[in-house]
Amino acid sequence: MRRKRLLISVGLLLGFVALVLVGLAAMVKHEPSYYRQATLPPGPEREALSSQATASFLGIGTALGRDDWELTFRTQELNAYFQEHYFQHGGDDNLPDGFSAPRVKLEDGKMRIGVRYGQGLLSTILSLEIKLWLVPDELNVLAMEIVSLQAGSLPLSTGTLIDRISEAARRENIEIAWYRHEGHPVAIMRFQADLTRPTFQFSRIELKGGALELAGQSTDLLAPLPPPRVVPK
């Protein structure tokens, strides 16, 4: 009798563990709807949208050379780029090993970034949701709140991601500090923190209508030319 009860208990335990593993696998394999919807059919429309995104990227340098500048990046154009011209510019070789097929969704007040990790049956979609805003009364200080990080629909810890973001920011001379807001990590990033007079200044950063809009002013760091020297006759 005891042996029978033990076998039943072990069987129930193994069945419970199996159900948990199946549930976790289903959560990890879940593909977010925004990621599926970002896949555009090949054709002239996708190529045209990708070309618009490429032109926006190439226009960054020209825009920053003007006194006042505005830049706009749209969801459809970015996703078209990731399925077209992206592969002409290095493609997934620009990503860490194991990552591929990035996609984005820009919404009012937030941004979703998705990327496939792994291949075949062992792959999953890693999704990052963030919020962005300019810190009031501060020069070139941007706040980024990490709302969620998931593998499929399974929540993940953000600890490693925070370390990676901090390392990347410091390599680009971005001063960064972290704090928590309603349980979410928030990065406070000061751009060109090593310069006494930055070469540009953000005036607006907005996520709305399926687009990321950036606006600002450029600063001329060149010293004025000295007056021409008069050579006596």
N, C-alpha and C positions, 0 to 999 in steps of 0.2 A: 504493500500500500504506500509506504513512504517513498519507495523508488518510483512508483507511478506518479505520485504528486510532484516529486523532484523533476521527472521528465516533463510533466505538464508545465511546471514553472519555467524550466529552461526553454521549452518550446515557445511559451508566451513571451519570454524575454527576447529570444531570437527574432520572433515575429515582430515585436515592437521595434527592435533595432533595425530590422529590414524596412519597416514602414518609414522610420525616420530617415534612413539613407535614401530611400526612393523619393521622399518629400524634398530632401536637400538637393538631390540630383535634379528634380523637376524645377526647383527654384533657380538653381545655377544655370540650367539650360533655357530658362525663360528668356525670350527675346523681346525687349521693350518695343511697344508699338511705334514710338518715334523713330527707332532705329530701322524698323521694317519700312516705314513710310518714306524714309530718306533715300531709299533705293529708287533711282530714276531710270526709266527705260532708255536704252541707247538710241541716239538719233540726233538730228540737227538741233532740237531744242536743248538737249542736255549739253551739247557742244557749245552752243551760244551762251548758256548760263555759265559754263565753266570758263569761257573766254572773258566774260564780264568779271568773274572773281579774280582771274589772273591779272586783268587790267587794274583792278582795285589794289592787288598786292604790289604790282609794279609802280602804281601811282603814289605809294606811301612816301618814297624819297622825294618826289616832286612836290607833294603836298606839304611836307615838313620844311621845304625851302621857301614857302610863302609866309607872309606875315600872319594871315589868318587861314586856317585850314579845316576841312571837314572830311571825314572818311566814313563810308557806310559799307557794312558787310551783311549780306542777306543769307538766310537759311538755305534757300534753294540753290543759290549761286555757289555757296561753299560746298554743299553736298554734291553738286554737279562737278565741281573741281576735283573732289576726292575720288570721283569715278572717271575722270578724263585726264586733264593736264597734270594732275598729281603724279602720275606715273612717268611723265616726261621730266619731272623734277626730282627724281629719286624714289618716289613712291614710299612703300613701307620700309625701305632702307633708312629713312629718316627717323623711324620709331625704334624703341628698344626691342631686343630679340623677343619674338613670340607675339608681338602686337601687329595688327593689320586692320585695314578697312575702317578708318575713322569716319564718324558721322556727327553732325551737330543739330541742335534745335534751339533757336533763339526765340524766347517768349518775353512777355512783358515782365521785366524785372529779374529774369533768371535765364541761365544758359544750361543746356544739357549737352554733354560730350560723351559719345560712346565709341568704344573701340573693341574689336574682337581680340580675344587672347586665346592662343592655342589653335589647333587645327582639328577638323573633322568632328567626331563624336565627343572629343575631349575639350572642345572649345566652348567659350562662354563670352557674353558681352559684358564688359566692364562699363558701368555708367557713372558719370560724375555730374552732379547738379550743383551749380554755384550761383551766387548773387554777386553783382558788382555795383559799386557806387563810389563817387568821389567824396572824400572826407571834407566837410565844410571848413572854410577858413584855413586850409592848409595847402601849400604849394605842391602840386604833383603827388599827392598822397591818395592812393587808391585802396579801398577796402574790398576784400574778397571773402565771402562767407561760403564755406563748404556745407551745403545742405545735406547731401547724402553721397555715399559711394557704395555701389552694389555690383555683385557678380550675378547677372540675371536679375532675380528679385531678392537675392540674399544679401542683407546688409553686411558691409565689411568695415573693419577698423580703419580709421584715417591716419593712424600714426606714421606708417611708412610714407604715405603720400605727403604728409606735412614735411617730413625730412627731405624728400625729393624737391618739393617746391622751394624750401629754404635754401638748399644747395644751388639750385638753378638761379634763384634771385640774386644770391651773393656773387655768382659768377658774372652776372650782368650789372653789377654795381647798384643793385636795388636793395635799399635798407628795408629789412622785414622784421616784424614782431607779431606775435600771436596772442590772442585772448579768446575767451569763449563767450558766446552770446546765445542764451536759451539752449545750451548744450551743444551748439555747433561751433567748430573752430573758425575763427575769423583772422585772416592775414591783413595786416596794415603795411602797405608797401609804399615806400618813398622812392620815386624814380630820380635818377641822377643825383643821388644823395651826396656824392663826392664832389659835386661842382658847386661853387659859391653862386654862380649864375647859370642856371640850367639853359640848355639850348632850345627847349620847348616848354610850354605850359598847357596842361589840360584845362579846358573850360567847361566841358560837358562830356559825360559818358552815360549813354542810355541804352537799355535793352527794351525795345518796343516794336510792335508790328512785324515781328519776325526778322528783326534786323538789329545789329549792334552799330550804334552811331557814336563816333568820336569827333570831338571838335577842340580846337586850341589855337594857340599862337606860337610862332617861332621867335627866337631871340637871336639877334645878330651879335656874335661874340668877337667879330673882327674889330680891332682897334682902328680908329679913323686914320686915314693916310695923312702924313705930314704935308704941310704946304710946299709947293714947288720951290726949290732953291733958285734964287736969282743970281745968275752969274754976271759979275761986272764986266763991262766991255773994256 
